Amino acid sequence: MKRLFVLLFAMVSVFLVAKTLVIKGSNTVFPIAQLWIEEFKKVHPDVQVTLEGAGSSTGIAALFNGTADIANSSRWLKPEEIERMNKEGKYFIPFLVGFDGIAIVVNKKLGIDDISIETLKKIYTGEIQYWSQVNPNLPRKRIAVYSRNTASGTYETFENKVLGGARMAPYVRMVESTQIEIENVARNPYAIAYVGVGYVTDDVKVLKVNGIYPTKENILKGKYPLARPLFMFVDATNGFPEMGSLVFEYIMFAFSKKGQELLEKAGYVAAYGW
């Protein structure tokens, strides 16, 4: 019995001093965070890191609920989130970690290379429903339209930059992850979707938007019309993350030369040059 008590005490003690870091939010930032965590744990092998990528809104909500240390986000805070912060006396600090471009992807067999913002809007609102309406040389086949769900920061950015307040057509297929979009476009010769550039694979074709490709240079210089910043948000209501804390160390790693190199390895654009 005594030995059992000692064992239980030791287990509880380990649990109490265990180091944990909980990161939630953007599906776009998810692959970057995966690489960061893998490298971060080499320096901090005793740290248990939990990562979820259900969407930017879920990360911000987790900060409000106190269930995340860091919220990854592919968008800025919404007005209602800022209003809630003010109402609850909270203060979230943003950290710019990189840049992304929302790539418009279609099936590799589709005979189109460029699309305008205006045409995209018409496709997603239902004004255009067939590829032949986009270009008479394309087949009269119904467009299979894919979108991220409303919890996604990518959805928010697309809605602001492309739809301009207009509502998506009810038949647009809202999916849980960017990977699902890529897979469906690769299978369906008449599909279209929008994804963060880091998710683009050789299985799909990236279109120019208003004549501009989402290259690193075009995104960084703001030439690509669907470029956007990527953030991490931290709850600093009780003060800035202390030097030496896990949150502080993780953020500093993201800003480091290695962290920014890994961000680019994931297919995005570094915010800081070294």
Order of alpha helices (4+ residues) and beta strands (2+ residues): alpha-beta-alpha-beta-alpha-beta-alpha-beta-beta-alpha-alpha-beta-alpha-beta-alpha-beta-beta-beta-alpha-beta-alpha-alpha-beta
